Amino acid sequence: MLDFDLLQPLVWSWLEFAIRWLHLITAMAWIGSSFYFIALDLGLRKAPDLPVGAHGEEWQVHGGGFYHIRKFLVAPEAMPEHLIWFKWESYTTWLSGAALLMVTYWAGAELFLIDSAKMELEVWQAILVSAGSLTIGWIVYDFLCKSKLDEKPTFLMVLLFILLVVMGWGYNEVFTGRAVLLHLGAFTATIMTANVFFIIMPNQRIVVADLKAGRVPDAKYGKIAKLRSTHNNYLTLPVIFLMLSNHYPLAFASPYNWVIAALVFLMGVTIRHYFNSKHAGKGHPIWTIPATIVLFIAVIWISLLPAEHLGEEMEESSRPLSSSEQKFASADGFEEVSDIIMSRCSMCHARETAWDGIGVAPRGLYLEHEGEIARAAQLIFLNAGVTNAMPPANVTYMEPEERRAIVKWFTAASKG
């Protein structure tokens, strides 16, 4: 039976997996309902027999049955007995994402969050920047939406784009590349969920309360909610890209990752514009297809540009080890494990990879110096010690004895 020192990282890994699974499920539910209602709203048609206050209707077929749907711009004359609210998909997606941020990036700040080549931060300082930055976007964005700019939706969208680009650049000045895109995704998702929690849902509650009290609801609440919902619609696809980005070093490990993110936001606009126009019956804006392809080619080209600060990164070995890194570097068996990692892993996990077909270190993880090996101790333990996930397909022939040596070293360091 595994002792507590070995069990703890295993349980933590499963906790991360469970939260990630929940995050994915709720994100699918939120995105699915968002896309559905945008398409439904754009596809509404006028009909001669619409009741008073109805804006349009649509007939749909699914699952062997027909659905007759009508939309009221403000509210129907009488409150329905059964009213379904769509909100928990958004809330649970954000909450599970926040939990995943804490478990992965805050708990693993020394490995995944802090880049000492960019800024020397203590763990608590990095966490404070991470948490505090997520609120900035909402405050600025909400201020802009509540100004007179709400009458200029296109200009407002341009300002939102500029805000996102500036935040992406700012994150890249502080955090690791992997954390840059993840935080930009969390930053955007915070704006989207705050739209639901602070604007869309309260406005709907006001309308319901007026209806129950026999008052005529003000149409402005529906107009405001629709503006925020439309913004969420255009931000959805980029957020998905940013969620997935941590699996692709070509996206996050580039020094121009914030530029890549900016182009992805533009792709989100071109793709959604095509489908929004199609659902609204305004034809198929074919120009969006080549525009999206050109943007994606630009993303690929930018990802291949050389890193100007590569020389600085190569100085990693000269930096002093943190107390956490020192614990693993001074543990019994570290010298043997270092030799194992250098011979079995460093040809891929290097700034200049030596394995055919591997252009960038997997996950952007470098294992060329003792500080990097010590910092990645838990990942090495999980992927090459207690499991044989790495090297993939055991292409470098890591022996069982070598895996046992990794487990023995990690155990000694954990107990120490």
N, C-alpha and C positions, 0 to 999 in steps of 0.2 A: 504494500500500500504506500502511496506517495505521502511524504510528510507535508506539513503545512507550507514550508518554504517553497516546495514545488507545486503544491496544489493552488496556491494563491494566484500565480500568473495564468494558470490554466483556466480557473474559474473566471478571472478577469477577462480573458480572451473570449470565453463563451458569453459573458455579459455584454461585451461589445458586439458580438455577433447577433445576440437577441435584440438589442436596441437597434442595430442597423436593419434587421429584418422588419421590426415594427415601423421604423422610419420609412422603409421602402413601401410597405403595405399602405400606410396612411397617405404617403405622397401619391401613390397610384390612385387612391380613392379621391383625393383632393383634385389632382390634375384631371382625372377622368370627369368628375362632376363639373369642373370649371370649363373644360373644352365642350362638354355636352351643352351646358346652358348658354355659352357664347354662340355655338352653332344654332341652338334653338331660337335664341333671341334674334339672330340675324336672318333666320329663315321664316319668321312670322309673316303671314299674309292677311290682307284685309278680306272680310267676308260680309255680305249684306245682313246676316242674322246675328252679328256680334252683339252681346249685351252691352248696356251702358258702361262706359269706362274701360272696355276692353280694347287693347291696342291692336291685337292680331291673333291669329290662330295657326295651328299646324297639325296635320295628320301624320302619324308615324306608325310604322309596323315593326314589331320586334317580338321574337319568341313565340310566334304563332298567333299574336293578337294585335289589335289596332288601338292606338292611343290618340285621343282628341285633346289637344292642349291649347289653352288660351292664356294670354298674358294681359294683366291689368297694370297700367302704368302707375297708378296710385294704389288702389285697392278695390275689391268688389264691394257691392252695396251692403252685403252682410258678411260677417266673419265666418269662414268655413269651420266646421266642427273639428276637422282633422287638418292640421297645418304642419307640414314637415319643414324643419329648419336645417339648412346646410351650413354647419359651422365646425363641428367636431373634427372633420377631416383636416381642416386647416390648423386648428389648435393642436391636435395630436401630432401632426407632421412637424410643427415647430418645436413642440416640447420634446419629442423624441430626437429631433435634430440637435437641440441644445444639450440633451443628455449625452448624445454621441460625441459632440464637441468636447464636453467635459471629460468623458472616459478616454477618448483617444488623444486629444490635443492638449488638454490641461494636465491630465495625469501623466502624459508622455511628453511634457513640454520640452525637456532637454533634447529629445530626439526629433520630434515632429514640429515643434512650434518655434523655438529659439534658434536664430541663425546669428552666431556671435560675430561672423564676418560682416554683418550688416549693422547690428546694434547689440551691445553688451547689456543683457537684461537678466535680472533674477527671475526665478520661476513666477513668483507672485506678481512681479511687474508685468511680465508677458501675459499672464492671465487677466490682469486688470485692463491692459490695452485691448485684449481680445474681447472681453465682456463689454467694456465701455464703448468700443467703436461700433458695436451693433446697434446702439441707440441713436447714434448721430444721424444716420441716414433718414430714419423715420422723422426726427425732429425737423430737419431741413426740408424734406419732401412734403411733410404735412403742412409746414408753413407756406410753401409754394402753392400747394393745392388750395389752401384757404385764402390765398390772395386773389387779386383780380385775374390772375393767369388762368383760373379755371375756365375762363371764356376763350382761352387760346390753347386748346388741348394739344395741338401739334408742337407749339413752342414749349409747352410744359413737358412734353415727352423728351424733347431735345435737352432740356435742363436736367431731367432725371438721368439721361444717358451721360451727360457730363459729370454729374455727381458720382455715378458708378465708376467711370473711368478714373476720376481723381482718387476715389477710395481704393481702387485696384492698385494704382501707383503708390499710394501711401502704404498699403499693406506690404508691397514688395520692398519698401525701404526698411521694413522692420522684421518680418517673419520669413521662415523658410518658403521656398517656392510652393511646396505642397500645401502649406497653411494659407498662402496668399489666395489661391483660387477657392479653397474650401471656405475661407472667411468671407470672400466676396459673395459666394453663394449664400452663406448664412446671413450676410448683410442684406442681400436682396430679398431673401425669404422672410426676414424680419419685417421689411416694408410691406410685403404681401400679406402676411398674417396680421400685422397691425391694421392694415386696411380693413380686414374682415372684422377684427375685434373692436376697434375704436370708431369705425365709420359705418361700414355696411350693416352690421348687426344692430347697433344703436338706432340707426335711421329706420330700419325695418320695425324695430320695437315702437318707435314713435308713431309710425303709420298704424300699427296694430292697435296701440292705445287710443289713438284718435278715432279709429273705426269703432272700437268697443264703446267709446264715450259718445258716439253719435255725431262726432265732428267730421268735417271734410278734411282729409289729410292733405298737407301741402305737397305738391308735386316736386318741389325742390329736393326733397330727401331722396327720392328715387333717382333723380338726375345726378346727385352727388355720388350715390352708391354705384351707379353705372359707370361713372368716370373712373373710380378706383378699381372696379372690376375689370374694366378694359385695360388698365395699366397692368394688373395682375396677369391678364391673358397674354400680353406681349412679353412679360418677364419669365413666364413658365419654362419655356424651352432652354433659355440660357442657364436657369437654375439647375435643370437636369444635367446639362453639360458640366457645370461646376461641381455637382455632386459626384459625377463619375470621374472627374479629372484626376483624383488622387491615385488612380490606377494607371495613369499614362504620363510618364516623366517627360515625354516630348511636349506635353502641354504645360505642366507645372514647373518643370526644372529649367525652362528657358528664362533668361534674365528679362525677357520681354513678355512674360506671361500675362502681365496686365494689359498689354496691347492685344494679345490673343483673346483675352476675355472681352475686350472692347469690340472686336470683330464678331465674336460669338453673339454678343447682345444685338448687333446689327443683323446677324443671320436670324435671330429670333424674330425680329421685326419683319424681314422679308418672307419668312416661312409662314408666320401667322397672317400676314397681309394676304397671301395667296388664298389660304383657307377661309379667312373671314370674308373676302370678296366672293369666293365661290358659294359659301353658305348664304350670303346676302342676295344671291342672284344677280350679282354685278359682273358676271363673266369670270374668266380665268386670266388674271394678270401674268402672262407667261414670262414677262421680263424678270419676275422675282426668281425664276429658276436659274438663269445664267448669273444673276446677281449673287445668289447664294453660293453657287459653285465658285465664282471668282473670289468671294470672301473666304471660302474654305481653303482654296489654293493659297491665298495670302496667309492664312493661319499656318499651313504646312510650311511655307517658305520662311516665315518668321521663326518658327520652332527650330529651324535648321541653322539659324544665324549663330555664329560662335559667341560664347560667353566671354565678355570683356574682363570679367573678374575671375576667370579661371585660375590665373596665376595666384591670386589671393587665396583661393580655396586650397591650392596645393600646399599652402603653409600650415595646413591643419595640424601636422605632426609637431609643430613648434609651439602650439598653444598649450597652456597648462590644463591638466585634467580637472574637472569638477570633482566634488567630494563623492558624488554618485559614480562617476566614471572611475575614480581612483579605487573605489571599493572592489570593482570587478577587475581592474587592471592589476591589483596587488593580491588577488585571491590565488590560492593554489591551483595550478593547472593553466593559468592564463597564457604562459609562454607556449605551451603545447597547443592550446586552442588557437592562438594567433597564427601559428604555423599551419594549422589545419585550414583556417579561413583563408589565409594567403594562397594556399595551394589549391583549394577547392572552390573558392567563391570570388576571389578578387579579380579574376579575369573578366567577370561580368559586372561586379559591383565596383567599378573604377571610373574615374573621370575620362579616361581613354580606354574604352573596352577592347578586349583582345579576343572576344569570342565572335565568330562569324554569325551574322544575323542579329546581334545585340548592339544597337547603336547608342543606347542610353542606359545607364545603370537602372535595373528594375526598381520601381518605387522611388527612384532618385536617391537610393541608399548607397553610400560609398563605404567600402571596408578595406581601405588601403593603409590605415595607420592604427596604432593601438588605441588612440582616443575614440576613433570611429567604431572599432570593434567593441570596446567597453561600453560605449553609448548605446549600441544596438544589442546589448546582451540578451534582453528578453526576447527580441525578435529572433536572434540566432538560436536561443534555447527552444522556442516554440516551433520554428520552421526546420531546424536541422538537428535538434536534440531529441525531443520527445516525439517528433513526427519526421517523416522523410520528404516533406514538401519541397525542401531545398537541399541540394541543387535539383532543378526540375528533371524528372526522369533519371535522377542520379547520374547525369551525363559526365560528371567529373569523378565518379566512382568513390564517393565518400564511404568509408568502411564503417561497419557497426561499432568497432572499437573507437572510432573517432567521434561518433555520435554520443557514445557513453562518456567520452572525455568531456564533451561539451556539457552534458547533464551534470557531471561530477563537479566541473568548474563553477557552473551557475549555482549549484547547491551550496558549495563552499562559500561563494561570495554572498549569497542570500543570508546564510546563517551568520556570516561575519558582520 
